[in-house]
Amino acid sequence: MPLFKPSHARFARIVVSAIRRAGLPEPIEYDDDSQALVFAHGQDKAYFHLGNAYAEYCESGLFGGRDVLQRWMASLAQVLSEEPMSPEETVASLLPRVRDRWYYESLRMQVGLRGLDTTMPVTLEFTDGLYLELVVDSEYSLRSVTDDQLEELGLDFNAALAKARDNLWQHSNENFIDLGDGVYRSPWSDNHDASRMFLHDLIWQLPVRGRHVATIPNRDTLLVTGADNLPGLQRMAELTLEAYKHERQVSASPYVLDNGSWAPFPAPPDKATRQALHKLHVADATVFYGEQKDLLNAIHEKSGEDIFVASLTGVSDNNTGEWFSWCSWGENVVSMLPRADKVMLARGEPRKPELLGFAKWDDLRAAAGDLMKPLGMYPERYRVDTFLTPDQLAQIRLEQTG
């Protein structure tokens, strides 16, 4: 990696300097909340999000940072100079995109935080935790489609989605890569591998044991195996966690195809397979809740609210080796708790708390659910204003170690 890992703000200054050297004249601002550069592009504002560029820069090796910057600057210059498409070209470039639901929830939070008058993309719930939208895939950019743009094209969402599906089929002629153990990986690496979950007929062609199970850890990876193939499910889980490190994350959680619809895959009773798949859910939850915590803290700082947004952490059980998620609930602290497998309860003053032990989530809800108010957000959090009473604590079997 580079000689040091810069902060996001310093990296933004590095990018701005590179933009100046490249001769791009547009005024540039850095928005710290969204970690994006803001350009005056024609009559509109263009947002250049630095998350992927930052990740690539930090992983680029000792002498690779300059190459990363040059590649991103070339891409940015092409996007800003790109000519508008005709309606016919736009329709021919429509594609479906499958994304995690948190992506759109975080976008809404960022828009609200910055007070922007921004039109959200048109979305449709694909399955629990995943949404479907329309994008225009041009030579140098990938842009979400809004209601206003559909109206300009003279299409409703369903008609546009049908055209997008046909377009994606035309780009999906290659065969899946057989990785062995009954596991298959998509071959395209064109930013649309995950979205091919939408092409059910494409998935059905793969010979697997039982129903088809898939994960989409990043935009360039779609993994498929069979629900009755326990070694295949464990191998898929390992590959998913590795691919989830990619800067273009989508979701690690597994889904099963049943009668033309995807649904969250319930873990089989086999212990090793159940543990491997639960680790995928924990990976998703820690990422989504972590980003949500950052946004909520920024919102509370802006509003002046004093609320503790609890972190979600994924760890391995000391005794069984099984992965679980946990958060903390302390006395005398107004908190927003994430949905965790276990909750560490602490009594006394926040600076020197008395740790009582871990409570399983379901046991905690059964004993003190009246104290835990769901906030109606995604992923869901629960507001707690007061701590458990002695009677409620007595109803819970506390574990002294994770």
KADA-V758982 format. One record per residue. N is the residue number from 1. NEAR is the number of other ideal C-beta (glycine too) atoms within 10 Angstrom. D_LAST is the distance of its C-alpha to the last C-alpha in Angstrom with 1 decimal. Layout:
n=N near=NEAR d_last=D_LAST
n=N near=NEAR d_last=D_LAST
//
This chain:
n=1 near=12 d_last=34.4
n=2 near=18 d_last=36.8
n=3 near=8 d_last=37.2
n=4 near=8 d_last=34.8
n=5 near=12 d_last=32.5
n=6 near=16 d_last=34.3
n=7 near=10 d_last=33.0
n=8 near=12 d_last=33.7
n=9 near=10 d_last=36.6
n=10 near=11 d_last=38.1
n=11 near=21 d_last=37.8
n=12 near=23 d_last=39.7
n=13 near=12 d_last=42.4
n=14 near=17 d_last=42.5
n=15 near=22 d_last=43.0
n=16 near=15 d_last=45.6
n=17 near=11 d_last=47.5
n=18 near=17 d_last=47.5
n=19 near=22 d_last=48.8
n=20 near=11 d_last=51.6
n=21 near=11 d_last=52.6
n=22 near=13 d_last=52.7
n=23 near=8 d_last=55.2
n=24 near=16 d_last=53.5
n=25 near=9 d_last=55.2
n=26 near=14 d_last=53.1
n=27 near=7 d_last=51.7
n=28 near=16 d_last=48.0
n=29 near=12 d_last=45.4
n=30 near=18 d_last=41.7
n=31 near=17 d_last=39.4
n=32 near=10 d_last=36.2
n=33 near=14 d_last=34.3
n=34 near=22 d_last=34.7
n=35 near=17 d_last=35.1
n=36 near=19 d_last=38.5
n=37 near=21 d_last=42.0
n=38 near=18 d_last=44.5
n=39 near=20 d_last=48.0
n=40 near=13 d_last=51.2
n=41 near=13 d_last=52.1
n=42 near=10 d_last=55.4
n=43 near=5 d_last=55.2
n=44 near=8 d_last=51.4
n=45 near=12 d_last=48.3
n=46 near=16 d_last=46.4
n=47 near=16 d_last=42.7
n=48 near=20 d_last=41.6
n=49 near=13 d_last=37.8
n=50 near=21 d_last=36.6
n=51 near=14 d_last=33.0
n=52 near=13 d_last=34.1
n=53 near=24 d_last=36.6
n=54 near=21 d_last=34.2
n=55 near=16 d_last=31.7
n=56 near=17 d_last=34.6
n=57 near=23 d_last=36.0
n=58 near=16 d_last=32.8
n=59 near=15 d_last=32.5
n=60 near=16 d_last=36.3
n=61 near=10 d_last=36.6
n=62 near=8 d_last=38.7
n=63 near=9 d_last=41.9
n=64 near=14 d_last=40.8
n=65 near=20 d_last=40.3
n=66 near=12 d_last=44.1
n=67 near=13 d_last=44.2
n=68 near=20 d_last=41.4
n=69 near=22 d_last=43.2
n=70 near=13 d_last=46.5
n=71 near=12 d_last=45.1
n=72 near=19 d_last=43.5
n=73 near=18 d_last=46.7
n=74 near=12 d_last=48.8
n=75 near=14 d_last=46.7
n=76 near=23 d_last=46.9
n=77 near=15 d_last=50.7
n=78 near=13 d_last=51.2
n=79 near=18 d_last=49.2
n=80 near=18 d_last=51.3
n=81 near=9 d_last=54.5
n=82 near=13 d_last=53.9
n=83 near=7 d_last=56.7
n=84 near=8 d_last=56.0
n=85 near=14 d_last=56.1
n=86 near=9 d_last=58.6
n=87 near=12 d_last=57.5
n=88 near=9 d_last=58.2
n=89 near=12 d_last=56.2
n=90 near=19 d_last=53.3
n=91 near=18 d_last=53.3
n=92 near=14 d_last=53.5
n=93 near=17 d_last=50.5
n=94 near=23 d_last=48.2
n=95 near=22 d_last=45.0
n=96 near=24 d_last=42.0
n=97 near=26 d_last=38.6
n=98 near=23 d_last=35.2
n=99 near=23 d_last=32.6
n=100 near=21 d_last=29.2
n=101 near=19 d_last=29.6
n=102 near=23 d_last=27.8
n=103 near=19 d_last=30.6
n=104 near=17 d_last=33.1
n=105 near=18 d_last=31.0
n=106 near=18 d_last=30.5
n=107 near=17 d_last=34.2
n=108 near=13 d_last=35.1
n=109 near=21 d_last=33.0
n=110 near=21 d_last=34.6
n=111 near=15 d_last=38.1
n=112 near=12 d_last=37.6
n=113 near=17 d_last=36.3
n=114 near=15 d_last=39.3
n=115 near=8 d_last=41.7
n=116 near=14 d_last=43.1
n=117 near=5 d_last=45.6
n=118 near=15 d_last=44.0
n=119 near=12 d_last=44.5
n=120 near=13 d_last=41.3
n=121 near=20 d_last=41.6
n=122 near=19 d_last=42.3
n=123 near=19 d_last=39.3
n=124 near=12 d_last=38.7
n=125 near=10 d_last=35.4
n=126 near=21 d_last=35.0
n=127 near=17 d_last=32.0
n=128 near=11 d_last=28.8
n=129 near=19 d_last=27.4
n=130 near=22 d_last=30.5
n=131 near=19 d_last=33.9
n=132 near=20 d_last=37.3
n=133 near=24 d_last=39.8
n=134 near=24 d_last=43.2
n=135 near=21 d_last=43.8
n=136 near=20 d_last=46.9
n=137 near=19 d_last=46.6
n=138 near=17 d_last=49.3
n=139 near=8 d_last=50.0
n=140 near=13 d_last=48.0
n=141 near=15 d_last=45.7
n=142 near=15 d_last=43.6
n=143 near=17 d_last=44.2
n=144 near=18 d_last=42.8
n=145 near=24 d_last=45.5
n=146 near=16 d_last=46.1
n=147 near=13 d_last=48.2
n=148 near=10 d_last=51.1
n=149 near=19 d_last=51.2
n=150 near=17 d_last=51.2
n=151 near=10 d_last=54.1
n=152 near=11 d_last=56.0
n=153 near=18 d_last=55.6
n=154 near=10 d_last=56.8
n=155 near=20 d_last=53.8
n=156 near=12 d_last=51.4
n=157 near=17 d_last=47.7
n=158 near=9 d_last=48.1
n=159 near=13 d_last=51.2
n=160 near=21 d_last=49.6
n=161 near=20 d_last=46.5
n=162 near=13 d_last=48.8
n=163 near=18 d_last=50.6
n=164 near=26 d_last=47.4
n=165 near=15 d_last=46.2
n=166 near=10 d_last=49.5
n=167 near=18 d_last=49.2
n=168 near=20 d_last=45.8
n=169 near=14 d_last=47.2
n=170 near=8 d_last=50.0
n=171 near=13 d_last=47.4
n=172 near=18 d_last=45.5
n=173 near=7 d_last=47.9
n=174 near=9 d_last=45.9
n=175 near=9 d_last=44.0
n=176 near=19 d_last=40.2
n=177 near=10 d_last=39.1
n=178 near=12 d_last=38.1
n=179 near=16 d_last=35.1
n=180 near=9 d_last=35.2
n=181 near=13 d_last=32.9
n=182 near=22 d_last=34.2
n=183 near=25 d_last=32.6
n=184 near=25 d_last=34.9
n=185 near=18 d_last=34.8
n=186 near=23 d_last=37.2
n=187 near=13 d_last=39.9
n=188 near=16 d_last=41.2
n=189 near=12 d_last=39.1
n=190 near=15 d_last=41.2
n=191 near=16 d_last=38.7
n=192 near=24 d_last=39.1
n=193 near=23 d_last=37.2
n=194 near=26 d_last=34.4
n=195 near=26 d_last=37.1
n=196 near=24 d_last=38.6
n=197 near=25 d_last=36.1
n=198 near=22 d_last=38.9
n=199 near=16 d_last=41.3
n=200 near=14 d_last=40.4
n=201 near=9 d_last=43.4
n=202 near=17 d_last=42.3
n=203 near=20 d_last=38.9
n=204 near=12 d_last=40.7
n=205 near=11 d_last=42.8
n=206 near=17 d_last=40.0
n=207 near=9 d_last=40.0
n=208 near=20 d_last=36.5
n=209 near=12 d_last=35.2
n=210 near=15 d_last=34.6
n=211 near=14 d_last=34.2
n=212 near=21 d_last=33.7
n=213 near=25 d_last=30.2
n=214 near=23 d_last=30.0
n=215 near=28 d_last=27.9
n=216 near=29 d_last=29.5
n=217 near=27 d_last=27.2
n=218 near=22 d_last=30.2
n=219 near=22 d_last=33.8
n=220 near=19 d_last=35.1
n=221 near=22 d_last=32.9
n=222 near=28 d_last=32.9
n=223 near=24 d_last=31.3
n=224 near=24 d_last=32.3
n=225 near=29 d_last=31.6
n=226 near=21 d_last=32.0
n=227 near=20 d_last=29.7
n=228 near=14 d_last=30.7
n=229 near=19 d_last=30.1
n=230 near=18 d_last=26.6
n=231 near=14 d_last=27.2
n=232 near=25 d_last=28.6
n=233 near=27 d_last=25.7
n=234 near=19 d_last=23.3
n=235 near=19 d_last=25.9
n=236 near=28 d_last=26.3
n=237 near=24 d_last=22.6
n=238 near=12 d_last=22.9
n=239 near=18 d_last=26.1
n=240 near=25 d_last=24.8
n=241 near=16 d_last=22.0
n=242 near=11 d_last=24.7
n=243 near=20 d_last=27.3
n=244 near=20 d_last=24.9
n=245 near=12 d_last=25.3
n=246 near=15 d_last=29.0
n=247 near=14 d_last=30.2
n=248 near=14 d_last=31.5
n=249 near=24 d_last=28.2
n=250 near=28 d_last=28.5
n=251 near=27 d_last=25.6
n=252 near=25 d_last=23.2
n=253 near=22 d_last=22.8
n=254 near=24 d_last=24.9
n=255 near=22 d_last=28.0
n=256 near=18 d_last=30.3
n=257 near=21 d_last=34.1
n=258 near=12 d_last=35.7
n=259 near=7 d_last=39.4
n=260 near=8 d_last=39.7
n=261 near=11 d_last=36.6
n=262 near=22 d_last=33.2
n=263 near=13 d_last=30.1
n=264 near=14 d_last=26.3
n=265 near=21 d_last=25.6
n=266 near=11 d_last=23.6
n=267 near=17 d_last=21.4
n=268 near=15 d_last=23.1
n=269 near=7 d_last=21.8
n=270 near=13 d_last=21.6
n=271 near=11 d_last=18.0
n=272 near=14 d_last=18.5
n=273 near=18 d_last=20.3
n=274 near=16 d_last=18.0
n=275 near=19 d_last=15.1
n=276 near=23 d_last=17.6
n=277 near=24 d_last=18.9
n=278 near=18 d_last=15.8
n=279 near=19 d_last=15.1
n=280 near=23 d_last=18.5
n=281 near=20 d_last=17.7
n=282 near=23 d_last=14.7
n=283 near=23 d_last=17.3
n=284 near=22 d_last=19.8
n=285 near=22 d_last=17.8
n=286 near=19 d_last=16.7
n=287 near=18 d_last=20.4
n=288 near=23 d_last=22.0
n=289 near=25 d_last=20.0
n=290 near=13 d_last=20.4
n=291 near=15 d_last=24.1
n=292 near=22 d_last=24.4
n=293 near=17 d_last=22.9
n=294 near=14 d_last=25.6
n=295 near=19 d_last=28.3
n=296 near=20 d_last=27.4
n=297 near=13 d_last=27.3
n=298 near=17 d_last=30.7
n=299 near=17 d_last=32.0
n=300 near=15 d_last=30.9
n=301 near=11 d_last=32.5
n=302 near=12 d_last=35.7
n=303 near=9 d_last=35.8
n=304 near=6 d_last=34.8
n=305 near=10 d_last=32.0
n=306 near=9 d_last=29.3
n=307 near=16 d_last=26.1
n=308 near=17 d_last=22.6
n=309 near=18 d_last=21.4
n=310 near=24 d_last=17.6
n=311 near=14 d_last=16.1
n=312 near=23 d_last=13.9
n=313 near=19 d_last=11.7
n=314 near=19 d_last=10.7
n=315 near=15 d_last=8.1
n=316 near=14 d_last=7.6
n=317 near=15 d_last=5.2
n=318 near=8 d_last=6.1
n=319 near=9 d_last=8.0
n=320 near=10 d_last=9.5
n=321 near=8 d_last=9.8
n=322 near=18 d_last=9.8
n=323 near=18 d_last=9.6
n=324 near=21 d_last=8.5
n=325 near=23 d_last=9.7
n=326 near=21 d_last=8.9
n=327 near=22 d_last=11.5
n=328 near=19 d_last=12.5
n=329 near=25 d_last=15.2
n=330 near=20 d_last=17.3
n=331 near=16 d_last=20.3
n=332 near=12 d_last=23.7
n=333 near=18 d_last=22.8
n=334 near=12 d_last=24.3
n=335 near=19 d_last=21.7
n=336 near=20 d_last=21.5
n=337 near=23 d_last=18.1
n=338 near=24 d_last=17.4
n=339 near=18 d_last=16.5
n=340 near=27 d_last=12.7
n=341 near=23 d_last=10.6
n=342 near=21 d_last=8.5
n=343 near=27 d_last=10.0
n=344 near=21 d_last=9.2
n=345 near=23 d_last=12.4
n=346 near=20 d_last=14.6
n=347 near=15 d_last=18.1
n=348 near=14 d_last=21.1
n=349 near=12 d_last=22.7
n=350 near=11 d_last=20.9
n=351 near=5 d_last=22.0
n=352 near=7 d_last=20.5
n=353 near=17 d_last=17.9
n=354 near=11 d_last=16.4
n=355 near=14 d_last=12.7
n=356 near=18 d_last=12.4
n=357 near=17 d_last=8.8
n=358 near=22 d_last=7.0
n=359 near=25 d_last=9.8
n=360 near=17 d_last=10.4
n=361 near=18 d_last=13.2
n=362 near=10 d_last=15.9
n=363 near=15 d_last=15.4
n=364 near=24 d_last=15.7
n=365 near=16 d_last=18.7
n=366 near=12 d_last=20.3
n=367 near=18 d_last=20.2
n=368 near=23 d_last=20.9
n=369 near=13 d_last=22.1
n=370 near=8 d_last=25.3
n=371 near=18 d_last=23.7
n=372 near=18 d_last=22.2
n=373 near=14 d_last=25.3
n=374 near=11 d_last=25.2
n=375 near=12 d_last=27.2
n=376 near=7 d_last=28.7
n=377 near=12 d_last=27.6
n=378 near=15 d_last=26.1
n=379 near=16 d_last=23.3
n=380 near=12 d_last=23.0
n=381 near=25 d_last=21.7
n=382 near=20 d_last=21.8
n=383 near=14 d_last=23.6
n=384 near=21 d_last=22.7
n=385 near=10 d_last=25.3
n=386 near=10 d_last=24.4
n=387 near=19 d_last=21.4
n=388 near=21 d_last=20.6
n=389 near=12 d_last=23.1
n=390 near=6 d_last=22.5
n=391 near=9 d_last=23.5
n=392 near=16 d_last=21.0
n=393 near=17 d_last=18.1
n=394 near=9 d_last=19.5
n=395 near=14 d_last=19.2
n=396 near=20 d_last=15.4
n=397 near=9 d_last=13.2
n=398 near=15 d_last=10.4
n=399 near=14 d_last=7.1
n=400 near=8 d_last=7.0
n=401 near=8 d_last=3.8
n=402 near=17 d_last=0.0
//
